[in-house]
């Protein structure tokens, strides 16, 4: 019998998971997204920083190195920080997820970790360890600025979730044993970049048979709840949205309705996983004046997988760029017009999903 996703089974498990989380005393311990960690090959670090500065609203904040990593921090007011890193030593636990036909040339490149704020990390870790959650260190790592711990990469998503409790000033990533680097990146003086704001959502590609488990695992570790799913049957794809509130960053999981069979017949979502592995496919940035911004980005050299889809009448417009040559990540620019009370529209999801077949 062929496996096929359907929401009734998932919704029952979502309700059960929310009760388990509450009964365990986890409600309210984990807050919103603080940062994302994107690792790249060493010779791609500076170009990756320059690329994000050129095509998003992010600004450069600092650069530093430890014996294990070199890190560049980018940020924007009101949004998650971006930590671009390259490993200098130690094993890469994400490597098993990266060796696919179209990603093996840069085996260290991926968005690896989503870091969420935690108000009592010791309590959180104690509860989760008693529930069988595995972390990459036995206890939270203590630095002069924060406490931090992260999970092992998920077998369902290839992603790790990190949790940070700030001890002093929030957003201070350069700890006491790190060496500050005298790197400076000039942000291009381009007017349209002022129309590009914080990270709205990211979308991780997961296998059809792991759709439910990926969502439930994420609920287990955060205060997020499954919100809704958009099915595109013609493309064998489901876009699933988890949210903490209407205002917060959203976590999206895109899977097949039915499992992968072969690249020709399984649809763009399952085909992407075949070619690139389980990973984050795109990062969506909230955008205003999207028509002029889209044109200006194109005039500045950005290439797109699809033209703008949607309209003011539909309530939103979106587009996908081609994937970055440094991170494999696609940028999405999304403009929700005033009065639009949804998150996506089915027509836009269909057009964007179809566009990923070009990858």
N, C-alpha and C positions, 0 to 999 in steps of 0.2 A: 504494500500500500504506500503511495507516494505521500511524503510529509508535506503539509500545507499549513502556513500560518493563518490563524484567525484570532480575533480579539477576545472572544468570550472566555477562552481558556486563560489568556494573559490577564484579563481583568480580575478574574477570581484570585489569581496568584498575587496580583498587585495589592488587593485588599488585605490578603493574608500577610504580605510582606510589611505593609504599613503598620499592621497591628503588632507584629513581632518587633519591629523597630521601636515602637512606642513602649511596649512592655519591657524592652531591654534598657530603657532610660536614655535612648539616644536622641530623642526629639529636642531640637534646639541647640545641639552641641556643634553642629557644622553649619557654617554660614555660606556666603557667596564665593564666587571664583576670585582668587587673589592673583594668580599668574598661570601662564602656560610655559612649559619648558620644551623648546624645539632644539634638538641636537642636529648638528651638521658635520660633514667632513671638515677637517682642520683648514684646508685651503678655501673652503666655501664660507667660513664664518664672517669675514668682513663683507664679502659681496651679499650675503644674506641680510646682514644688518642694513646695508645701503639700499637694498631692494625694498625692505619694509618701510624705511624712511621715505623712499620715493613714491610709494604707491599706497600708503595709509596715513592716518593722522598721528601715528606714533612718533615720539621724540626720543632721542638718545639720552640716557641718564648716566650710566657709568659702565666701566669695564674692569674686570679683575680676574686673577687666576689663583688657583690652588694647585697643589701637586697633581690633582685628579682632572681638573677641567679649567678651560678658559670660558668666561661668561661675559656677555654683553647684555645690559638691561635696557629695555625700551619701555616707555609708558605713555599713558594718556589720562587726563583728568577724568575721573568717574568710571574708569574701565580697568580690566585686568592688565597686569604687567606682562611683558614678553621677555623671557630669559632665553637668549640664544647661546647655545653652548657647543663646545667641541671637547671630546674626551682626550686626555693626555696619557692616562694610565688606567689600569683596572679593566675588568671584563664589562662587556655591554650586554645586559640581560635582555635587550630588545632585539638582538641580532636574529634569533630564530623567526621573528615575524617579518623580517625585511628581505630575505633572500627569495625573491620572486622574479619572473622573467624580465619585468620592466623596472625593477628596483634594485637588482643586485649590483649595479655599477656604483651605487652610493649606499653601502649596507648600514651606515650609521645615521642616515638622514631620515628623520621622522619627528612629528610632534609626539613626544614621549609621555609627558606628565601634565595632569591638571591639578593645580594646587588650590585647596579650599581653606578658608579661615576656620579655625577651631578655637573656641573660647576656653576649653579645659582639655588639653591634649592628653594629659596623664589619665584622666577619667575615660576619655574616648578610647584610648588604646587598651586600657584594662578591660572595658566592656567588650570591645571587638575581639580581643584575644580569647576571652572566655567563650565567645561565639564561634571561634575557629578561624577568624580572619588572619591571614598571613601578611606580615610586613617584611620589608627588606632589611631592617635592623631589629634587634630584640627590644630595644627601648627607643624613645624619641632622641634624636641627635640634638644636643644643646650647644648653641653658639652664644656669642655675646649679645646677639640681636633677637634670636627666636628659638623656639623648639620646633623640630620638624621630623616627620616620619612619612614613609610612602609604602604603598602596597607593591607586591610583585606584579609584573605585567599580567594583565588579565588574559586567560586563555580564550575569552570570547571577543575581546576588542584589540588586544595588543597594547592597551593603554595602562598606565599606572595612575593612581590617584594619590596626591600628596596632601598633607594637612599641616598647617603652620599656625603656631600660637606666637604672636609677637610679644616680645618682652619689653621693648621700648618703642622707638619710632616705627610705625608701620611702613613697609616698603624698603627697609634697609637690608639689602641682601649681602653686602660685603662684610663678611664676618671677620673676627679678629685675626685669624691665621691666613687670610687672603692677602694677596699683593695687588694693590690698585695698579691699573695700567694707564699709561698716559696716551690713551687712544681718544681721538676726537672725530666724530662724524658730523658733517655739516648737513642739516636737513635742507633739501631743496626749497627755495623760496617760490612755491607754486601756489597760486591762490586757491585752486580747487581742492587742495589737501585739507583746507579748513572745513570742507563739507563731509569729511570722513571721520567718523567718531569711534566709539568703543566697540569691542568685540560683542556681537549680538548673539551668536551661537557658533558652534562647530558641529560637523557631522562626521561620525565614524561609520565606516562600512563594516558590517558584521554579517556572518553567514546566516542564511535563512533559518537553519535549524538551531541557531544560537540567539535569535532575536529576543525571545522572552528572557533567557538567562542573562543576557547583557544588560537589559533594562533592570531586571530585579537585582542584579549585583550592584548596579549603580545606586539604586534605592537603598540597598543594604548599607552602603558606605557614606551616604550623604543625606541631606534633608529634602532631596528632590523627589517628586512623584511623577509617574507616568501621566501624561495629559491627553494625548490623542495620537492617532495614526492616520496617514493618508496613503491609500492603496492606489497604485497605478498598475492595473492588471495587465495592460498591453505591454508593459516593459518589465513585468515580473519584479516589482519593486514596492517597498513600503518605507515611508518616511515616518519615523516615530519620534515624538517630542516629549522630553522630560523637563519639568519646570519646578522651580521653588516658589516663584510668584510671577505675576504678569510683568513685573519690571526687571527681574533679574536675567542675567545670562541664561540661555537655554542649552541643554545638551540634547543633541539629535543623534539617533541611531538609524541608519539606512540599511535595509536588508532585502533579500529576495523574498517573494511570497513562497516560492518553492526552491529547493536546493539547486546548486550548480550541477549542470549536466555537461555542457561543453561551451566554449566561448561563443560559438555562432548562435546558439539558441537560448542561452540562459538570461539574457538581458544585461544592460550596462552595469548594474550594481554588482551582481555576482561576477561579471567579467572583470570589473575593476579589482575585486579581491583576488581573482585568479592571477592577474597581472602584477599587482602591487602588494598583495597581502592585506591582512587586517590592519587598518590604520585610519587616522583622520584624513578625510578626503578634502574638506575645505574649511576655511575660516571666514565667517560672514561679519562684515563691518557695517554698522548702522551708517547710513548715508543720507544727506539732504541734497536737494537740487540735483537729483541723480542723472537727469538727461545731460546737463552741462558737464557734470563730473565725469560721466562715462565718455563723452567726447574728448574732454581734456586728457583723461588717462590714455585714451587711444592715440591722441596727438603726441603724447609723451613716450610712446613706444610700447604701451601695454597691449598685449594680444588677448583676445577673448574666445572662449569656446562657443559663445552664443551672444547674440545681440540682446538688448534689454527686452525682458519679457514682463507682461503685466501692463497696467495702466492706472491712471488716477481713479478711474471709475471702478476698477477692480479693488482698489485700496492699497496696492503696493506694486513696486517694480523691483526687479532683481537681474543680476547677470553673474556669470562665472568667467574668470580669467583662465588662461592656460596655466598649467602647473608650473610652479617655480622650479628652475633648474638647480636650485640649491637645497630645497626642502621637500620637493614633490607635492607641496601644498597648493591648492587652488584658492584664490581669493574670491569671495562673493561680496558684492556690494548690494545692500538692500535698503529700500526707502519705503517705509509705511506712511501713508498719507493720513492726515488728521481725520479722526472719526473711524478709522479702520480698527475693529476690535478683535480681529483674528491674528493668527501668526503666519500662516501660509494660505495660498489658494491651490486647489487641485490642479488648475491649468498651469500655473507657474511651476509647481513641483514636477509635472509631466514634462514640460519643456526643458527644465534644467536637468532632469534625470536623463533625458534623451541626449542632451549635449555632452554628457560625460562619456558617451560611447565613442567620442572622438579621441579619447585618451588611449 
